[in-house]
Amino acid sequence: MTSKDTETFSVCDKQVMKVKTQEERARIFDEVTVRVSEDFALDMHIDNGEENAAGLKTGDYVKLLPS
């Protein structure tokens, strides 16, 4: 995420968060590290196995939770 995103979501670089999917059977990813750079987008990158297990697809929204 960018530094502007950190202000919007009240987080900081290298902060550890939880991320909750918004599917019918929600899942929580624990120990997700926030990375900040003006070259980054507001995206979460996970491997295909985690994506499939959580029922996620490109473009799905997730929710940041305090860790």
C-alpha positions in Angstrom: 0.0 0.0 0.0 1.1 3.6 -0.4 1.7 6.0 2.5 -1.7 7.6 1.7 -3.3 4.2 2.2 -1.6 3.9 5.6 -3.3 7.1 6.7 -6.7 5.9 5.5 -6.4 2.5 7.3 -4.4 3.8 10.3 -1.5 1.3 9.8 2.2 1.5 9.4 5.0 -0.2 7.4 5.8 -3.7 8.7 2.8 -3.7 11.0 1.4 -7.2 11.5 -2.3 -7.6 10.9 -5.0 -10.1 10.4 -7.0 -10.2 7.1 -10.6 -11.6 7.0 -12.2 -12.7 3.8 -15.7 -11.6 3.0 -16.9 -14.9 1.6 -19.9 -16.8 2.9 -17.6 -18.9 5.0 -15.1 -16.2 6.0 -11.5 -17.1 6.8 -8.8 -15.2 8.7 -5.2 -14.9 7.5 -3.1 -14.4 10.6 0.4 -12.7 10.7 0.0 -10.6 7.5 2.7 -7.9 7.2 1.8 -4.5 5.8 4.3 -3.3 3.2 4.5 0.4 2.2 5.9 1.9 -0.9 4.8 4.6 -3.3 5.4 1.9 -6.0 2.9 -0.5 -4.4 -0.9 -0.8 -4.9 -3.5 -1.6 -2.3 -3.4 -5.4 -2.9 -2.8 -8.5 -1.0 -0.8 -11.2 -2.6 -1.2 -14.9 -1.6 -0.2 -18.1 -3.3 -2.7 -20.1 -5.4 -3.1 -22.8 -2.7 -4.2 -20.3 -0.1 -6.4 -18.5 -2.7 -8.2 -21.7 -3.6 -8.6 -22.9 0.0 -10.1 -19.6 1.0 -12.4 -19.5 -2.1 -10.9 -16.2 -3.2 -10.4 -14.9 -6.7 -8.6 -11.8 -8.2 -10.5 -8.7 -7.3 -12.2 -10.0 -4.1 -12.2 -7.7 -1.1 -10.9 -8.5 2.3 -11.0 -6.7 5.7 -8.0 -5.6 7.8 -8.2 -6.6 11.4 -5.9 -5.6 14.3 -3.6 -8.3 15.3 
